[in-house]
Amino acid sequence: MSALPSQPAPDSVPGLHIATIAYEGLIWDAWLEFESDLHRPTSYRGRLRFEPPTGGEGPAATETGVIFIEDSYEAAVAKARSFDDRQLQALLRSTLPAVD
């Protein structure tokens, strides 16, 4: 008898809220999102999506490239949650357009 995975396949997992951070006077939510890899179907590949406050004319949501590649859903979530605010702010800053 084989054990069933504890979580659904990566593409069917909705974004998981990781943190709420402040950056440049705005509050941003950080979400972990998964995508599948046809070459490694048992891996969990994730990126962070940053969403600004809703309403008004503010910045648009933005995301990193794939920065998590783990063997389990739990490991990917643990890695994403291990980032502190300073690290998440740096990742957010790296996804925003350059300001002249």
N, C-alpha and C positions, 0 to 999 in steps of 0.2 A: 504494500500500500504506500503510495507516495504522498508526501505532504503538499497541501495546497499553499500557494503563495498567500502571504498575509495581506497583500494589497492588490488592487486591480492592475492591469497592464498600464504602462506609462501614458499612452495616449488617452486613456479613459479617466485618468486622475485629474480632477480640476485643480486649479492653482491653490496652493496651500499658503495661508498667511504666515509669514516668517517674523516680521517685525514692523513697527512703526517708528520712523526716524524723522528728525528735523534736519533740513538742509536749506540754506539760503532763505531762512524765514518762512519756509513752507513745511508742512507735515506730509510725509510720503509713506505709503504702505509698500512693503516689499513682499512679493509673492514668489513662491517656488513653483515653476512650471516644468513639466516633463515632455520629452519628445522621444520617439522610438528611433532605434538604430537598426537598420536591416542587417547590418553585418554582425551586430552583437545584440540579438533580440532579448537576451536575459539581463542586459545592463540597464541601469536607470540613468539617463542623461537629463540633466536639469539646467535651467537658467533662472536668473532672477528678473522679474518684471517689477518695475517701480511705477506706482500710480500716484499722481499728485492729488491734492484736494479737488473735489468735484465742484462744478459750477464756476461761473465767471470765465474770464479769458486768461487762463494760466497755461503752464507748460503741458505738453502731451505726455501720456504714458510712454515709458521707454524700457528697454530690456538689454541684458547682457547677452553675449553669445553663450553657448553651452560651457559651463564652468564646473559642473559636477558630473562625474562619470563613476558610478558606484555599482556594486554587485547586488545591492538591495535597496528597496524603497526607504527602509528605516535608516540605512547608512547615509543616503543622500539627504534626507531630512535632518539628521543629526549634524552633518557637515554644514548645511545651510544655516541651521540655528546656532552654530558655534561662532558665527561672525558677530563681532561687536558693532556698535553704532558707527565707530570711526571707519571700520572696514566697509560697512554697507554704504556709508556716505561717499567713500572713495569709489566704490563700484558705480554708484549712481552718477557721480560727477563724470566718470569715464564714458557714460552713455549719453550725456547731454551734449547738445551742439556747442561748439566753441563760441565764446563771447569775445568780440573784438574790443 
